[in-house]
Amino acid sequence: MIGRRELLGSLAAAAVTAGCRCAPRRTGPPNVILVFTDDQGFNDLGCYYTPPPEQQAYARIDTPRLDALAAEGLRLTSFYVAASLCTPSRAALLTGCYPPRVGFGDKERGLGVLSPSSREGLSPTETTIARMLKARGYRTACVGKWHLGHLPAFRPTRHGFDEFFGVPWSNNQPPLNLVRGEHAERRLRLDEPLTAEFTREAMDFVRRSADAPFFLYLAYTAPHEPWAVLPAFRGTSARGEYGDEIVEIDHHVGLLVDEVERLGLTRDTIVIFASDNGPWLDAPVPGGSAWPFRGGKSESWEGGFRSPCIWRWPGTLPAGRVSDELVTALDVLPTLARVTGASLPTLPIDGLDAWSTLLGDAPSPRDTFFYYARGRLEAVRHGRYKRMFPNEVRRVHLTGGVFDLAADPGESTDVAAAHPEETAELERLAEEMRARLGDALTGRVGAEIRPIGS
């Protein structure tokens, strides 16, 4: 078995080697590799880590390859996904739309998170990043977790992906099949490690697509529970199996980046890394950490929506920059449209082109973000202030409040009384959005929502 010190040492050495041999930039649009992990906390990469008060329980996880990726590119500290649950977050990432706009938000129909019994899925009328880039001449592949509908009309191959190799829903939802294209290859155990298998498939796709622009969406099932790692990675972190899964992810992202380098495609390839939502906090043993933010998966506190996010494009994006500008998963699609020359979807989207912000040339094009959960508008952020709305639907009833995220990232002190003008502005913005996309908390139906596929 590989020892922890030997393993991390070899990874660090590989990180130094990678990035030193960049072939010249070729003509044409860049390749895009979008890596999306599952239930990974904001504080669970080495380059993001801040010791929380309970430091022994939430020790630093060593991630030398992802840290190197950040050092060679851009690290975002105010990157928001559009939902704190799997399915709606993925729908938003791939379409550039808040979940209610594309039909994910009706709790009464069970559309929070899809399951093996669900009959719905992402509507075929929506334009995904894959469909947008395929029209631009890209080869496209989805590897890993889909979770946007398993019936024929909703599968990845019907949403712009030339290839699919992965699982149709979460790795804790039986029965779970490993699917290639539209056909099951084998039945999986729920505790079966999949990170290495998905990485091999991703590397194979990159090799086969090296002569043309490609889009790879690599959606790991890890570190979603049930946790499972290969023997070589057991005990390689100080955070139990959860941390071991992060170490395994780090290693395999490094292998993929090395393959891009070996093929001479480093300067031709944008690599994006993020998580679909915050960490699962109900683990029986210490799992993920969103510190310094409050809350985690399924919640509308910052810990549920803020994700680590790295962008690397050597020779184009400045290296080693850290930005606290507000950028969201909604913005990935229009930003990629800008840099690839692809056409935006014809239907309205909520994402904004953040390319100038990523370059460091301009502030974020957005100053407002809306926190939707199962169709409920649970919070709104404008500038440094965030309004959480009273909510008796949650397991723990919320009284609401206004929080200064710059001074109080842990959302511990309600400052509404001290900031009446900011509070009124947050209420106004929320009411505008209720008219557009609805709000199950107040019984509003939005004028701009589109039906889910059914």
Buried (B, 14 or more C-beta within 10 A) or exposed (E): EEEBEEBBEBBBEBBEEBBEEBEEBEEEBBBBBBBBBBBBBBBBBBBBBEEBEEEEBBBBBBBBBBBBBBBBBBBBBBBBBBBBBBBBBBBBBBBBBBBBBBBBBBEEBBBBBBEEEBEBBBBBEBBBBBBBBBEBEBBBBBBBBBBBBBBEEBBBBBBBBBBBBBBBBBBEBEEBBBBEBEEBEEEBEBEBBBBBBBBBBBBBBBEEBBEEBBBBBBBBBBBBBEBBBEEBBBBBBBBBBBBBBBBBBBBBBBBBBBBBBBBBBBBBBBBBBBBBBBBBBEBEEBBBBBBBBBBBBBBBBBBBBBBBBBBBBBEBBEBEBEBEBBBBBBBBBBBBBBBBEBEBBEBEBBBBBBBBBBBEEEEBBBEBBBBBBBBBBBBBBBBEBBBBBEBEEEEEEBEEBBBBBEEBBBBEEBBBEEBEEBBEBBBEBBBEBBEBBBBBBEEBEBEBBBEBBB
